[in-house]
């Protein structure tokens, strides 16, 4: 199994400026993902796709491959991650050859473990025609969510869910944002990591699903790290 790990790290984040290289536990955020990927034997290379020279230099020093700076048209707020992945995959295939899968590791998920990644790769090896996607059980159940219409609360799901006790609700899952693995063929044919037959990779705990996008998220990550080190 030959997996290309891709870490996308745009420099122009707005809600939390320079988030990808903020210091967490004494090292830049992006280095957390690079370090754990280096422990996985199935990963043939760790490619960082960035438009930012400072991020590129930090990633190189940490042992990642940064062969170019990402084009401006792929570095906007609205650029889908799959477009970034396809750009990197196309370059890699031409420069270094084919791979069995491309693993997208967002640098904003610092606490995914080696065991978690290896479990996802194992699932993919058994089901190479499907993607494997990281998910976490959500405590914000969709049957208990609302929209506001004409000043009134209206359930998103129109049934008796809002009157069901939380412990009686069926389990619901949301994207963890920490693991997306697919074959090049699936990615190129579907232009997406997630399909109707994607296989879930369930986070074993909540900290693996921490996704840093705001100052509050970063505060939670800092305090989680303190608890992990106790």
N, C-alpha and C positions, 0 to 999 in steps of 0.2 A: 504494500500500500504506500503510495507516494502522494503526500498531501502538501499543497502550497498554502501556507498561512499568510493571510493578507490582513494587515492592520491599517485601516484608513484613518488619517489624522490631519484633518483640515486645520489650517492656522487661524481662520477667521471666525471662531465660535463667538456668539454674541451674548447669550444668556450668562455664560461663565467664561469670560475672556481668558484665552491661553490655557484652557482647561486641560488639554492633552499633555502639557508639560508642567502642570502644577505639582509641587512637591507633596507627596503622600508617604509618610513613613521614611522620609529622607531620600526618596528617589522620584524622578519624574513619573507622572501617571502612566505614560505610554510604556515605560520600562517594565512595569508590572506584567503587561501582556507579552512583551518580548521575552522576559525571563521565563515565564511558565511555558511558552511555546518551545523554548530551547531544550526543555526537559522531555519532549515527546519525540520518540525515535521515528515515528511515521511522518513527521513533518520534515520535508526535504529542504525547505528554505522559508525564511520569514521575511516577507516583502512589506515594507512600509510605503504606503501611497500618501504623499503629502505635497502641498503646494508651498510649504514654509521652510526656508533654509535652516532656521534654528531647530525645528523639530527634526529635520533630516539629519542634522549633525548629531543630535542626541541619540537618535535611533541607530545611526551608524556606530557610534561609540558603544552602544549596548549590544552590538552584534547582528543587527538587522541589515538586510539588503535594501538600499535606497538608490536605484539606478537612474532616477530622474525626478524632477519636480512635476507634480501633477498639473496638467493644463488648466488654465483659468476657467474654461467652460465646464470643467468637471469639478470645480471647487466652489460652487455657489451654495447658498442656503438650501436651495431646492433640488440639488443634484441627488438622485436616488443612489443608494449604496450599491445596487446591482450594476449601475453604469460604471462606477469606480472599479468594481470587481471585474467586469468584462474588459475594461481597459487594461488592467494589470494582467489578467489572464492572457489576453492577446499578445502582450509584450513578452510574457514569460514563455509561452509556447514557441514563439519565433526565436527567442534568444537562448533558451535552455531546454526546450523539449516539453513533451506532454506530461501531464500529471493525472492522477486518478480522481482528485478532488481539490476544491478550493475552499479553505476554511476562513471565514470572515470572523475576526476577533476585534470587536470594538475596544478601543483603548480606555473607554470610560467604565469598563467592568473589571476592576483590578483584582477581585477576590475569587475568580474562577480557579479551580484547582487542577493539578495535573491529572488526578483521578477522574474528574468530571470530563475533561477533554478526551481522555483515552476511552471513556465510556461512550462518548459521542462518536468517536472514530470507529469503535467496535460495532456500534449500531449501523453505521454507514457501510462498513465492510460486509455486513450481512445483507444489506439492502442498497446496493450501489446505484440502483435506478431511481431511488428516492432521496430527497434531502432530509437532513436531520437538523432540527431547530430547537434551541434552548427555550424552555418555558418554565414558569413558576406558578404555583397555585396562588390565585389572587384572593385577597381579603376584601376587595371592592367588587362584590358579586354583581354581575350584570342584571340579575333579577331584582336587585335593590338599587338600581340607578334610575335617574330621572332626567327629563329635559323640562324646560320651562316654556310653556305656551300660553300666551295672553295672561301672563302673570301667575299662572297656576302650575303646580308640579304634575307632570304627566309621566308615568312609567315608560321607560324605553321598551320594555317587554310587557305587553298588555295581557297579563294573566294574573293569577293569584300569588305570584312570587313575593310581592311585598308583604304578604301576610304569613309567610312561611318563616319559621325560626331558622336562624343562621345555621344551626347544627343539622337541620333537615334539608338544606339546599344541596343540590348536586354539586360536586367539585367543578370549579371553573378555573381556567388557566389563561395567563397572559404571556406575551412574549417577554423573555428575560433580557433580550438584547445582547446576550453574551456569547452566543454560539450559533453560527449558520454554516452548514457544510453541505455542499452539493457537487455533483460531477460537472465537468465542463459542458458536456452535452445537455444536461438538464438546464444549466444556467443559460446557455446560448439559445436553446429551443423555447424556453419559457420566459426569458428575460426577467426572472424572479427566482429568489431562493425558496420561497414558500409556495407550495402547490396544494391541491386538495388531498394529496396522499403523503404529505410531509410527516416524518416520524418525530414524536416529541422526545426531547431530552430533558427530563425533569430535574430541576435544581434540588439538591439534597437539603439545602438550607437557604434562608433568606439572604444571607450575606453574599452568596454566589451571584445573586440576581441584582445586587446594587449597581445602578447605572447612573453615573455622575453627569448631570446636565445643568444643574443649578447650584447656587451657593448652599442651599439647604441639603442637596444631595451630597455635596462635598463635606459638609459638617457631619452628616450621618456616617460617611465613609471614614472620616477621621476618628470618630468615636467608636465605630465598629472595630477599627484596627487596634485601638487601645484595649478593648475587651478581648480581642483575639490574642493579644500579647500577655494578658494576665495569667 
